[in-house]
Amino acid sequence: SQQGEEDPQALSIQEGENATMNCSYKTSINNLQWYRQNSGRGLVHLILIRSNEREKHSGRLRVTLDTSKKSSSLLITASRAADTASYFCATGIIQGAQKLVFGQGTRLTINP
Amino acid sequence: DAGITQSPRHKVTETGTPVTLRCHQTENHRYMYWYRQDPGHGLRLIHYSYGVKDTDKGEVSDGYSVSRSKTEDFLLTLESATSSQTSVYFCAISDSGSNEKLFFGSGTQLSVL
């Protein structure tokens, strides 16, 4: 598996439901980030959680980090049609030089 | 998109021709990056810069070169384009380190025929 794998690859839910996406990684990290990408656009930073943090909130977003399991989850509550996008986790690692490694993303579709 | 302009937005070129993509920022951020995005691979780092004339290779740098002569401009050059370089290219910037929060441009869709 790659560093930063999202699960599921695609998720389709009804508007108003909660959406949960997961990210697993392999190497030690100093932070984990989530980004959103709308079709045909660049990525937009959503939230960053550091390795010494377990949970972080931003509006309708909740991110958890379990460094013992090398996994993170992104929860979007009360989903809206505008949340339809691809969501990427990115792990901040130190291997010689610091770098950010992106996963392949989860495609989220919110149905009205 | 956070004061980042990529040009061109779309380009079609032929195999073997040189191509230069430009990233221009108005944020005065120190770090600049070039990524490519391909189905099944997510985003992969091509090259990055940590200051004027300071650049380094990413994980997929073969066939690409970069230059940064001014803080605001980061150029990506494909010396001799190949079909495998057909991709969407994203520029990103950061002011706080190479694994911290990134701001992305809107991307350049490059097709090499």
Boltz contact constraints between the chains, C-beta under 6 A:
constraints:
  - contact:
      token1: [A, 42]
      token2: [B, 1]
      max_distance: 6.0
  - contact:
      token1: [A, 42]
      token2: [B, 90]
      max_distance: 6.0
  - contact:
      token1: [A, 42]
      token2: [B, 104]
      max_distance: 6.0
  - contact:
      token1: [A, 42]
      token2: [B, 105]
      max_distance: 6.0
  - contact:
      token1: [A, 42]
      token2: [B, 106]
      max_distance: 6.0
  - contact:
      token1: [A, 42]
      token2: [B, 107]
      max_distance: 6.0
  - contact:
      token1: [A, 43]
      token2: [B, 104]
      max_distance: 6.0
  - contact:
      token1: [A, 45]
      token2: [B, 101]
      max_distance: 6.0
  - contact:
      token1: [A, 48]
      token2: [B, 101]
      max_distance: 6.0
  - contact:
      token1: [A, 92]
      token2: [B, 99]
      max_distance: 6.0
  - contact:
      token1: [A, 98]
      token2: [B, 98]
      max_distance: 6.0
  - contact:
      token1: [A, 98]
      token2: [B, 99]
      max_distance: 6.0
  - contact:
      token1: [A, 99]
      token2: [B, 98]
      max_distance: 6.0
  - contact:
      token1: [A, 99]
      token2: [B, 99]
      max_distance: 6.0
  - contact:
      token1: [A, 100]
      token2: [B, 99]
      max_distance: 6.0
  - contact:
      token1: [A, 102]
      token2: [B, 42]
      max_distance: 6.0
  - contact:
      token1: [A, 102]
      token2: [B, 43]
      max_distance: 6.0
  - contact:
      token1: [A, 103]
      token2: [B, 42]
      max_distance: 6.0
  - contact:
      token1: [A, 104]
      token2: [B, 42]
      max_distance: 6.0
